[in-house]
Amino acid sequence: MLISNVIRDVTDRQRVEERFQSLVETAPDAVVMVNNRDAITIVNSQAERLFGYARHELIGQPVDMLVPERFRGHHSSHRQSYLSDARVRPISEGLNLCGLRKNGEEFSVEIRISPLETEEEMITSSTIRDITEWKRIELGLVEKNPELARANQAKDFFLAGMSHELRAPLNAIIGFTGILLMGLPGPLTPDQERHLQTVRTSSRHLLSLINDLLDLARVEAGKTELSSKPVDCTEVLRNVAESEGPPAENKGVVLSVSYPPSPIVIQIDERSLGQILLNLVNYVVQGTNERGGSEA
């Protein structure tokens, strides 16, 4: 009877170990289990592939064989430190850990340990992942940061210089157009006045776009500012319609706008509102033209 119970206990123990081994085999990462003497007791097939050893070459061997020699003392002390506070956590947090393959190749690893208490002893289960590619990408980003900073600075210099060069002649066009509209050189016909109004409105809009280039640099630098003030939306819409009416007609599209009977005043950034309306008008005109229509 005693022999029968012993056989049953051994059989049950083997069955539990087989089930546990099957569970470990399903893990997506390499799993290496170590006893309190730092000897490897269980590995899965992912660990075999990762380190290049057959299972029988690992079982019973010191776990330090999987770590480069220069790190072995530190690795053991880190593991013992984590075991003194037994809970699941990454052992590689804040550290650059390396694994060592059978062929002598080193590779970066991320390790997460879990304490597992059995009837006989405390076992440490280590989940190991190869992060060599992650480290390579991380290093590449670090090396690229100064280059990106220089390119960004060059872009800001270009935008500032280009904006200055473009704003100077545009301000001159706007100024001279205003002089003509004031009638200082002589009286204007209604058509001349209408065309000059279009020139001034379009020039102001182009100047606004140039200012937006500088705003883009400020947005990327986190320094953008909006000028919020009471704005008559009807007047903004009228300016957009006057500037975009002639280009629409050149495309065979008549831009028809219905204005509200009374002013609509809201607190907003006038230039941003104008840009939004302009984008909408251009989208509508383009869509009407593509559909073969004649009125937008």
Rosetta silent file (secondary structure, phi, psi, omega in degrees, C-alpha in Angstrom):
SEQUENCE: MLISNVIRDVTDRQRVEERFQSLVETAPDAVVMVNNRDAITIVNSQAERLFGYARHELIGQPVDMLVPERFRGHHSSHRQSYLSDARVRPISEGLNLCGLRKNGEEFSVEIRISPLETEEEMITSSTIRDITEWKRIELGLVEKNPELARANQAKDFFLAGMSHELRAPLNAIIGFTGILLMGLPGPLTPDQERHLQTVRTSSRHLLSLINDLLDLARVEAGKTELSSKPVDCTEVLRNVAESEGPPAENKGVVLSVSYPPSPIVIQIDERSLGQILLNLVNYVVQGTNERGGSEA
SCORE:     score description
SCORE:     0.000 S_00000001
   1 L     0.000  -42.855  179.121    0.000    0.000    0.000 S_00000001
   2 H   -62.977  -43.858  178.412    2.852    2.392    0.902 S_00000001
   3 H   -62.161  -39.199 -179.982    4.639    1.633   -2.348 S_00000001
   4 H   -62.835  -41.699  179.580    1.399    2.233   -4.228 S_00000001
   5 H   -66.689  -40.499  178.504    0.963    5.670   -2.608 S_00000001
   6 H   -61.949  -45.370  179.361    4.568    6.604   -3.377 S_00000001
   7 H   -60.928  -40.984 -179.844    4.115    5.583   -7.012 S_00000001
   8 H   -65.083  -43.404  179.324    0.893    7.587   -7.178 S_00000001
   9 H   -61.560  -43.618  178.829    2.573   10.668   -5.673 S_00000001
  10 H   -62.956  -42.029  179.607    5.470   10.383   -8.114 S_00000001
  11 H   -63.046  -44.968  179.364    3.052    9.961  -11.011 S_00000001
  12 H   -62.857  -40.247 -179.991    0.985   12.957   -9.915 S_00000001
  13 H   -64.056  -42.707  178.987    4.144   15.042   -9.522 S_00000001
  14 H   -63.638  -38.888 -179.890    5.328   14.076  -13.004 S_00000001
  15 H   -65.102  -41.745  178.109    1.921   14.935  -14.424 S_00000001
  16 H   -63.706  -42.920  179.593    1.990   18.375  -12.779 S_00000001
  17 H   -63.690  -38.358  179.069    5.532   19.010  -14.043 S_00000001
  18 H   -65.751  -41.251  178.670    4.526   17.995  -17.562 S_00000001
  19 H   -66.000  -40.110  179.417    1.550   20.361  -17.479 S_00000001
  20 H   -64.385  -42.098  177.932    3.726   23.155  -16.125 S_00000001
  21 H   -62.185  -39.672  178.108    6.299   22.551  -18.864 S_00000001
  22 H   -63.859  -38.266  178.794    3.511   22.664  -21.477 S_00000001
  23 H   -65.731  -43.047  179.444    2.335   25.979  -20.046 S_00000001
  24 H   -62.871  -35.187 -178.696    5.853   27.413  -20.195 S_00000001
  25 H   -64.826  -25.349 -178.039    6.158   26.268  -23.826 S_00000001
  26 L   -79.991  -10.227 -178.839    3.187   28.436  -24.812 S_00000001
  27 L   -64.001  138.097 -179.259    4.944   31.646  -23.660 S_00000001
  28 L   -74.121  -18.828 -179.583    5.803   33.969  -26.604 S_00000001
  29 L  -110.567  169.756  176.882    9.155   34.931  -25.050 S_00000001
  30 E   -67.890  135.992  177.692   12.097   32.944  -23.758 S_00000001
  31 E  -122.896  127.018  176.829   11.527   31.578  -20.250 S_00000001
  32 E  -128.313  122.970  179.548   14.382   30.485  -17.981 S_00000001
  33 E  -108.016  136.882 -173.539   13.675   29.215  -14.462 S_00000001
  34 E  -128.687  139.349  177.520   16.408   29.192  -11.833 S_00000001
  35 L   -85.695 -176.567 -176.192   16.520   27.649   -8.339 S_00000001
  36 L   -73.665   -0.327  174.473   17.964   29.281   -5.221 S_00000001
  37 L  -103.651   12.984  178.584   21.414   27.935   -6.141 S_00000001
  38 L    66.126   24.270  177.581   21.379   29.890   -9.433 S_00000001
  39 E  -100.928  140.877 -179.768   21.060   26.683  -11.460 S_00000001
  40 E   -73.285  129.473 -179.336   18.768   26.489  -14.474 S_00000001
  41 E  -111.576  -35.278 -177.244   15.860   24.086  -13.878 S_00000001
  42 E  -142.173  137.612  170.938   13.409   24.756  -16.726 S_00000001
  43 E  -136.757  159.444  173.950   13.648   26.418  -20.135 S_00000001
  44 L  -108.565  176.502 -176.229   11.259   26.595  -23.068 S_00000001
  45 H   -66.260  -29.156  176.931   11.913   26.211  -26.784 S_00000001
  46 H   -63.565  -37.145  177.726   12.000   30.009  -27.230 S_00000001
  47 H   -66.678  -38.715  177.186   14.961   30.111  -24.825 S_00000001
  48 H   -59.821  -45.974 -178.504   16.717   27.404  -26.851 S_00000001
  49 H   -67.870  -39.368 -176.084   16.285   29.432  -30.038 S_00000001
  50 H   -66.999  -42.779 -175.408   17.242   32.718  -28.397 S_00000001
  51 H   -98.451  -11.452  176.505   20.481   31.502  -26.809 S_00000001
  52 L    81.344   12.170  178.230   21.378   28.773  -29.319 S_00000001
  53 L  -102.495  150.684  167.574   21.636   25.968  -26.750 S_00000001
  54 L   -77.391  157.228 -175.490   19.837   22.633  -26.695 S_00000001
  55 H   -57.606  -43.369 -177.266   17.704   22.081  -23.608 S_00000001
  56 H   -67.278  -19.093  177.746   19.992   19.435  -22.123 S_00000001
  57 H   -79.297  -15.570 -176.341   22.916   21.864  -22.381 S_00000001
  58 H  -101.841  -39.979 -175.321   21.134   24.365  -20.124 S_00000001
  59 L   -60.156  128.469  178.636   19.404   22.291  -17.449 S_00000001
  60 L    87.629   -9.468 -178.436   21.501   22.177  -14.273 S_00000001
  61 L   -88.794  155.319  177.447   23.973   24.814  -15.494 S_00000001
  62 E   -66.001  138.967 -176.417   24.547   28.175  -13.735 S_00000001
  63 H   -64.714  -20.939 -179.788   22.347   30.906  -15.189 S_00000001
  64 H   -64.435  -14.278  177.851   25.409   33.182  -15.516 S_00000001
  65 H   -65.714  -17.147 -179.884   26.415   31.198  -18.606 S_00000001
  66 H   -94.525    6.008 -177.767   23.739   33.232  -20.435 S_00000001
  67 L  -122.668  138.356  175.705   25.304   36.559  -19.401 S_00000001
  68 L   -54.001  144.401 -172.428   28.548   38.135  -20.712 S_00000001
  69 H   -56.140  -38.285 -176.180   31.384   37.541  -18.272 S_00000001
  70 H   -67.425  -16.444 -178.461   31.879   41.238  -17.453 S_00000001
  71 H  -103.790   -3.498 -168.355   28.268   41.445  -16.229 S_00000001
  72 H   -63.680  -42.142  179.073   28.039   38.221  -14.229 S_00000001
  73 H   -64.463  -43.344  179.495   28.770   39.662  -10.793 S_00000001
  74 H   -66.420  -40.266 -178.181   26.345   42.543  -11.311 S_00000001
  75 H   -61.187  -43.774 -179.353   23.676   40.258  -12.743 S_00000001
  76 H   -64.999  -42.829 -179.421   23.744   37.985   -9.697 S_00000001
  77 H   -66.702  -38.679  177.197   23.578   40.887   -7.241 S_00000001
  78 H   -62.900  -42.596 -178.440   20.668   42.496   -9.135 S_00000001
  79 H   -65.504  -41.751  179.176   18.752   39.215   -9.126 S_00000001
  80 H   -66.144  -35.883  178.521   19.294   38.690   -5.392 S_00000001
  81 H   -64.035  -40.958  179.159   18.205   42.276   -4.732 S_00000001
  82 H   -69.376  -35.001  179.952   14.960   41.709   -6.599 S_00000001
  83 H   -68.089  -25.235  177.891   14.363   38.424   -4.768 S_00000001
  84 L   -68.502  -19.139  174.883   14.593   40.239   -1.438 S_00000001
  85 L  -126.157   77.015 -168.113   11.408   42.043   -2.495 S_00000001
  86 L   -69.165  105.216  174.205    9.590   39.173   -4.160 S_00000001
  87 L  -163.133  161.563 -178.667    7.125   40.509   -6.701 S_00000001
  88 L   -73.997  126.481  178.186    6.708   40.578  -10.472 S_00000001
  89 E  -169.059  162.005  178.798    8.706   43.402  -12.069 S_00000001
  90 E   -77.933  129.264  176.901   11.281   44.126  -14.799 S_00000001
  91 L   -82.207  -18.226 -176.240   14.867   43.557  -13.692 S_00000001
  92 L   -91.362    4.961 -176.568   16.174   45.484  -16.735 S_00000001
  93 L   -63.496  120.260 -179.138   14.433   48.741  -15.823 S_00000001
  94 L    77.944    4.053 -178.122   16.985   51.553  -16.146 S_00000001
  95 L  -120.565  154.071  172.941   19.740   49.072  -17.058 S_00000001
  96 L  -104.271   91.877 -176.978   21.398   48.027  -20.299 S_00000001
  97 E   -94.255  149.520 -179.553   21.429   44.250  -19.938 S_00000001
  98 E  -128.135  145.485  171.191   22.970   41.843  -22.421 S_00000001
  99 E  -103.930  163.588 -178.622   22.511   38.160  -23.114 S_00000001
 100 E  -127.611  118.964  178.402   25.203   35.796  -24.407 S_00000001
 101 L   -81.049  166.750 -179.033   24.501   33.217  -27.110 S_00000001
 102 L   -59.651  -33.235 -178.871   26.314   29.908  -27.417 S_00000001
 103 L   -82.119    5.870  178.134   28.329   31.254  -30.343 S_00000001
 104 L    90.270   -1.334 -179.319   29.612   34.144  -28.190 S_00000001
 105 L   -76.783  135.221  176.360   27.333   36.771  -29.711 S_00000001
 106 E   -98.385  150.182  178.863   25.982   39.393  -27.313 S_00000001
 107 E  -152.040  151.350 -179.090   22.556   40.966  -27.654 S_00000001
 108 E   -74.592  139.613 -177.671   20.412   43.442  -25.718 S_00000001
 109 E  -132.677  153.548  168.996   17.697   41.923  -23.549 S_00000001
 110 E  -115.188  127.201 -174.593   14.714   42.960  -21.524 S_00000001
 111 E  -121.722  133.879  174.675   14.142   40.724  -18.493 S_00000001
 112 E  -124.634  124.752 -175.739   11.072   40.387  -16.309 S_00000001
 113 E  -109.256  148.733  177.281   11.325   38.149  -13.253 S_00000001
 114 E  -134.979  125.570  176.196    8.616   36.431  -11.247 S_00000001
 115 E   -77.619  139.026 -179.886    9.211   34.620   -7.938 S_00000001
 116 E  -133.113  111.691 -176.718    7.599   31.185   -7.697 S_00000001
 117 E   -92.210  124.944  176.961    7.526   29.463   -4.318 S_00000001
 118 L  -111.272 -179.498  179.861    7.364   25.637   -4.310 S_00000001
 119 L   -65.512  -32.226 -175.079    7.330   23.099   -1.499 S_00000001
 120 L   -91.874  -39.226 -171.305   11.093   22.642   -1.716 S_00000001
 121 L  -164.260  173.408  175.361   12.476   26.088   -2.628 S_00000001
 122 E   -90.434  126.056  178.927   11.985   29.487   -4.193 S_00000001
 123 E  -110.680  138.816  177.158   12.269   29.434   -7.999 S_00000001
 124 E  -104.415  122.703  176.716   12.843   32.529  -10.106 S_00000001
 125 E  -100.750  122.181 -179.584   11.116   32.628  -13.481 S_00000001
 126 E  -111.834  124.085  173.658   12.733   35.038  -15.965 S_00000001
 127 E   -98.177  122.141 -170.551   10.969   36.126  -19.137 S_00000001
 128 E  -119.969  132.982  179.872   13.594   37.302  -21.624 S_00000001
 129 E  -128.388  136.503  176.676   13.079   39.297  -24.812 S_00000001
 130 E   -78.724  116.245 -179.318   15.624   40.261  -27.466 S_00000001
 131 L  -116.117   26.376 -179.412   15.451   44.066  -27.845 S_00000001
 132 H   -57.312  -43.478 -178.775   18.514   44.507  -30.052 S_00000001
 133 H   -66.785  -40.194  177.477   16.449   46.063  -32.853 S_00000001
 134 H   -60.037  -44.263  179.967   14.706   48.435  -30.431 S_00000001
 135 H   -63.555  -38.145  179.422   18.064   49.569  -29.095 S_00000001
 136 H   -63.937  -43.225  178.606   19.363   50.114  -32.629 S_00000001
 137 H   -65.725  -42.247  179.071   16.360   52.294  -33.486 S_00000001
 138 H   -60.705  -44.129  178.719   16.671   54.182  -30.200 S_00000001
 139 H   -64.207  -39.807  177.934   20.354   54.864  -30.848 S_00000001
 140 H   -61.973  -39.169  178.634   19.560   56.022  -34.379 S_00000001
 141 H   -66.453  -41.398  178.817   16.992   58.500  -33.047 S_00000001
 142 H   -61.495  -41.773 -179.642   19.461   59.838  -30.492 S_00000001
 143 H   -69.389  -29.307 -177.934   22.058   60.327  -33.221 S_00000001
 144 H   -81.370  -20.672 -175.105   19.512   62.030  -35.503 S_00000001
 145 H   -56.057  -48.702  178.401   18.278   64.527  -32.882 S_00000001
 146 H   -61.155  -38.081  179.511   21.120   67.062  -33.364 S_00000001
 147 H   -65.647  -41.132  177.973   20.747   66.796  -37.135 S_00000001
 148 H   -65.544  -38.338  178.576   16.984   67.349  -36.902 S_00000001
 149 H   -62.950  -42.383  179.168   17.530   70.325  -34.615 S_00000001
 150 H   -65.030  -40.579  179.553   19.924   71.900  -37.134 S_00000001
 151 H   -65.793  -38.511  179.472   17.480   71.282  -39.986 S_00000001
 152 H   -66.537  -39.165  178.156   14.636   72.812  -37.975 S_00000001
 153 H   -65.853  -40.746  177.567   16.746   75.866  -37.195 S_00000001
 154 H   -62.999  -38.486  178.031   17.650   76.245  -40.874 S_00000001
 155 H   -63.185  -43.129  179.773   13.984   76.044  -41.779 S_00000001
 156 H   -62.542  -41.132  177.920   13.123   78.798  -39.294 S_00000001
 157 H   -62.642  -40.945  179.974   15.869   81.029  -40.741 S_00000001
 158 H   -64.122  -46.122 -179.535   14.571   80.351  -44.254 S_00000001
 159 H   -62.010  -42.758 -179.615   10.966   81.161  -43.319 S_00000001
 160 H   -64.059  -45.415 -179.555   11.978   84.359  -41.569 S_00000001
 161 H   -65.634  -44.958 -178.960   14.164   85.503  -44.474 S_00000001
 162 H   -64.576  -41.464 -179.173   11.661   84.565  -47.164 S_00000001
 163 H   -62.375  -40.522  179.277    8.787   86.207  -45.310 S_00000001
 164 H   -64.318  -44.727 -177.649   10.740   89.448  -45.016 S_00000001
 165 H   -64.913  -32.592 -178.852   11.663   89.442  -48.722 S_00000001
 166 H   -84.313  -33.674 -177.228    8.050   88.835  -49.770 S_00000001
 167 H   -69.185  -33.545 -177.847    6.380   91.192  -47.334 S_00000001
 168 H   -59.534  -53.494  179.345    8.359   94.225  -48.463 S_00000001
 169 H   -68.420  -31.342  179.204    7.045   94.304  -52.079 S_00000001
 170 H   -66.487  -41.182  177.141    3.555   93.268  -50.986 S_00000001
 171 H   -62.030  -35.368  177.457    3.335   96.163  -48.537 S_00000001
 172 H   -65.543  -43.507  178.612    4.395   98.447  -51.379 S_00000001
 173 H   -60.990  -44.803 -179.898    1.634   97.064  -53.639 S_00000001
 174 H   -62.956  -41.663 -179.853   -0.942   97.520  -50.882 S_00000001
 175 H   -64.232  -48.035 -179.509    0.290  101.064  -50.200 S_00000001
 176 H   -66.702  -34.974  177.138    0.231  102.198  -53.830 S_00000001
 177 H   -63.764  -40.061  177.379   -3.158  100.587  -54.379 S_00000001
 178 H   -62.234  -39.463  178.069   -4.493  102.557  -51.437 S_00000001
 179 H   -62.006  -43.894  178.939   -3.136  105.778  -52.946 S_00000001
 180 H   -63.163  -42.426 -178.841   -4.881  105.014  -56.249 S_00000001
 181 H   -67.000  -26.729  176.959   -8.145  104.195  -54.464 S_00000001
 182 L   -74.667  -11.227  177.676   -7.948  107.523  -52.603 S_00000001
 183 L    78.260   17.768 -177.979   -7.965  109.217  -56.012 S_00000001
 184 L   -65.623  -41.937  177.736   -4.789  111.167  -55.397 S_00000001
 185 L   -73.734  -17.483 -177.097   -3.365  110.623  -58.933 S_00000001
 186 L   151.676  167.903 -178.109   -6.788  111.304  -60.445 S_00000001
 187 L   -68.265  152.685 -179.687  -10.362  109.998  -60.553 S_00000001
 188 L  -114.346  148.919  172.098  -11.060  106.303  -61.222 S_00000001
 189 L   -77.015  160.778  178.537  -13.792  104.660  -63.218 S_00000001
 190 H   -56.348  -40.292  179.975  -16.050  102.215  -61.333 S_00000001
 191 H   -66.077  -41.045  178.919  -14.379   99.254  -63.045 S_00000001
 192 H   -62.678  -42.995  179.391  -10.905  100.545  -62.172 S_00000001
 193 H   -63.631  -40.849 -179.705  -11.895  101.026  -58.547 S_00000001
 194 H   -64.570  -41.935 -179.451  -13.416   97.533  -58.397 S_00000001
 195 H   -67.596  -38.867  179.038  -10.290   95.947  -59.858 S_00000001
 196 H   -67.570  -36.382  175.597   -8.017   97.865  -57.512 S_00000001
 197 H   -61.064  -40.023  178.319  -10.135   96.773  -54.552 S_00000001
 198 H   -64.706  -41.383  178.371   -9.609   93.182  -55.712 S_00000001
 199 H   -61.241  -45.136 -178.674   -5.850   93.784  -56.013 S_00000001
 200 H   -66.176  -42.262  179.817   -5.689   95.200  -52.499 S_00000001
 201 H   -64.007  -43.023 -179.851   -7.820   92.421  -51.002 S_00000001
 202 H   -66.653  -38.869  179.436   -5.771   89.718  -52.728 S_00000001
 203 H   -64.783  -42.153  178.474   -2.497   91.367  -51.676 S_00000001
 204 H   -63.340  -38.233  179.158   -3.652   91.536  -48.083 S_00000001
 205 H   -66.783  -41.844  178.098   -4.628   87.891  -48.223 S_00000001
 206 H   -63.262  -38.716  176.277   -1.242   86.913  -49.656 S_00000001
 207 H   -62.725  -37.136  177.659    0.441   88.921  -46.906 S_00000001
 208 H   -64.337  -39.608  178.240   -1.689   87.006  -44.406 S_00000001
 209 H   -64.163  -39.276  178.554   -0.498   83.703  -45.879 S_00000001
 210 H   -63.887  -40.750  176.475    3.108   84.824  -45.545 S_00000001
 211 H   -63.275  -31.521  177.917    2.466   85.680  -41.912 S_00000001
 212 H   -64.519  -31.151  176.930    1.010   82.183  -41.516 S_00000001
 213 H   -60.669  -42.215  176.909    4.383   80.763  -42.524 S_00000001
 214 H   -68.133  -36.139  177.973    5.892   82.473  -39.516 S_00000001
 215 H   -63.402  -35.742  178.546    2.989   81.290  -37.385 S_00000001
 216 H   -59.483  -43.882  177.859    3.748   77.717  -38.462 S_00000001
 217 H   -63.818  -37.321  179.318    7.246   78.038  -37.044 S_00000001
 218 H   -69.066  -35.883  177.874    5.775   79.504  -33.869 S_00000001
 219 H   -62.200  -46.435 -179.462    3.292   76.628  -33.576 S_00000001
 220 H   -64.669  -28.443  178.463    6.078   74.068  -33.831 S_00000001
 221 L   -89.957   -0.597 -179.599    8.006   75.987  -31.192 S_00000001
 222 L    72.991   26.446 -176.276    4.904   76.227  -28.989 S_00000001
 223 L  -119.293   17.542 -178.163    4.866   80.040  -29.256 S_00000001
 224 L   -70.815  145.854  179.106    1.774   80.652  -31.385 S_00000001
 225 L  -135.723  137.975  176.841   -0.612   83.384  -30.318 S_00000001
 226 L  -105.465  138.910  179.016   -4.130   84.149  -31.540 S_00000001
 227 L   -97.521   94.133 -177.184   -5.432   87.702  -31.637 S_00000001
 228 E   -88.134  125.799  179.458   -9.003   87.344  -30.373 S_00000001
 229 E  -156.374  165.517  177.522  -11.219   90.395  -30.879 S_00000001
 230 E   -64.636  126.143 -176.599  -14.784   91.251  -31.990 S_00000001
 231 E  -130.419  133.739  174.534  -15.013   90.516  -35.713 S_00000001
 232 E   -81.848  106.099 -176.654  -17.858   91.123  -38.165 S_00000001
 233 H   -62.904  -31.719  179.229  -18.103   87.759  -39.961 S_00000001
 234 H   -62.332  -41.015 -179.321  -20.139   89.323  -42.770 S_00000001
 235 H   -67.711  -39.486  177.845  -17.303   91.703  -43.596 S_00000001
 236 H   -62.920  -43.939  179.735  -14.756   88.877  -43.566 S_00000001
 237 H   -63.462  -38.326  179.872  -16.979   86.824  -45.877 S_00000001
 238 H   -64.609  -41.614  178.915  -17.408   89.807  -48.222 S_00000001
 239 H   -63.185  -41.238  178.868  -13.632   90.276  -48.469 S_00000001
 240 H   -64.887  -43.345 -179.446  -13.140   86.598  -49.265 S_00000001
 241 H   -63.638  -39.916 -179.024  -15.877   86.659  -51.893 S_00000001
 242 H   -67.759  -36.508 -178.396  -14.418   89.767  -53.549 S_00000001
 243 H   -78.525  -29.528 -175.817  -10.928   88.280  -53.704 S_00000001
 244 H   -98.939   -9.519  179.439  -12.034   84.833  -54.905 S_00000001
 245 H   -61.292  -52.626 -179.899  -14.827   85.912  -57.281 S_00000001
 246 H   -60.475  -45.695  176.775  -12.577   86.776  -60.263 S_00000001
 247 H   -59.930  -34.905  178.230  -10.447   83.581  -60.016 S_00000001
 248 H   -66.579  -41.280  179.305  -13.669   81.544  -59.845 S_00000001
 249 H   -63.290  -34.981  177.684  -15.018   83.287  -62.948 S_00000001
 250 H   -63.893  -23.705  177.071  -11.804   82.445  -64.785 S_00000001
 251 L   -92.511    4.633  179.190  -12.639   78.802  -64.111 S_00000001
 252 L    82.242   19.678 -179.183  -16.168   79.268  -65.484 S_00000001
 253 L  -119.931  129.723  176.764  -17.797   79.316  -62.034 S_00000001
 254 E   -93.624  121.699 -179.206  -19.919   82.181  -60.715 S_00000001
 255 L   -87.780  112.336 -178.169  -19.476   82.625  -56.961 S_00000001
 256 L  -107.858  125.311 -176.835  -22.844   83.520  -55.435 S_00000001
 257 L  -123.930  132.349  175.448  -22.898   84.704  -51.808 S_00000001
 258 L  -106.043  119.343 -177.488  -25.937   85.450  -49.631 S_00000001
 259 L   -94.550  147.175  177.478  -25.152   87.851  -46.795 S_00000001
 260 L   -68.139  153.475 -176.604  -27.136   88.005  -43.537 S_00000001
 261 L   -67.105  -23.684 -178.797  -29.383   91.070  -43.096 S_00000001
 262 L  -133.451  156.234 -178.405  -27.479   92.271  -40.020 S_00000001
 263 L   -59.255  144.612  174.500  -23.837   92.031  -38.885 S_00000001
 264 L  -115.232  105.546 -174.956  -22.731   88.872  -37.074 S_00000001
 265 E  -106.903  125.203  176.964  -20.030   89.821  -34.601 S_00000001
 266 E  -132.723  161.689  177.803  -18.089   87.154  -32.686 S_00000001
 267 E   -87.801  111.838 -173.679  -14.893   87.046  -30.642 S_00000001
 268 E  -161.375  166.421  172.244  -12.321   85.354  -32.888 S_00000001
 269 E   -81.709  114.342 -171.618   -8.952   85.665  -34.627 S_00000001
 270 H   -62.389  -41.980 -177.605   -9.884   87.506  -37.822 S_00000001
 271 H   -66.191  -39.454  178.993   -7.033   86.193  -39.956 S_00000001
 272 H   -66.511  -40.463  177.594   -7.719   82.574  -38.998 S_00000001
 273 H   -62.513  -42.922  178.785  -11.421   82.974  -39.765 S_00000001
 274 H   -61.196  -40.316 -179.840  -10.583   84.453  -43.149 S_00000001
 275 H   -66.263  -39.073  178.494   -8.270   81.558  -43.945 S_00000001
 276 H   -63.258  -46.416  179.512  -10.949   79.003  -42.991 S_00000001
 277 H   -63.917  -39.069  179.265  -13.552   80.707  -45.198 S_00000001
 278 H   -62.971  -44.028  178.415  -11.058   80.969  -48.039 S_00000001
 279 H   -61.714  -41.256  179.109  -10.299   77.252  -47.859 S_00000001
 280 H   -64.489  -43.418 -179.721  -14.019   76.437  -47.869 S_00000001
 281 H   -63.183  -45.279  179.275  -14.677   78.695  -50.873 S_00000001
 282 H   -62.115  -38.270  178.568  -11.790   77.189  -52.830 S_00000001
 283 H   -64.306  -43.682 -179.319  -13.026   73.676  -51.999 S_00000001
 284 H   -66.829  -44.848 -179.451  -16.567   74.510  -53.178 S_00000001
 285 H   -62.461  -44.134 -179.907  -15.366   76.241  -56.366 S_00000001
 286 H   -62.782  -43.207  179.205  -13.016   73.357  -57.194 S_00000001
 287 H   -65.480  -39.814  178.235  -15.760   70.785  -56.617 S_00000001
 288 H   -63.804  -41.583  179.778  -18.258   72.739  -58.728 S_00000001
 289 H   -64.183  -41.494 -179.671  -15.731   73.036  -61.546 S_00000001
 290 H   -67.448  -31.428  178.994  -14.960   69.306  -61.458 S_00000001
 291 L   -82.951   -4.925  178.679  -18.684   68.448  -61.606 S_00000001
 292 L    84.052   15.934  179.025  -19.137   70.710  -64.612 S_00000001
 293 L   -80.986  173.410 -178.708  -21.352   73.237  -62.785 S_00000001
 294 L  -125.682   -6.073 -178.733  -21.409   76.989  -63.367 S_00000001
 295 E  -137.752  131.931  179.716  -22.573   78.409  -60.022 S_00000001
 296 L  -120.612    0.000    0.000  -21.162   77.867  -56.527 S_00000001
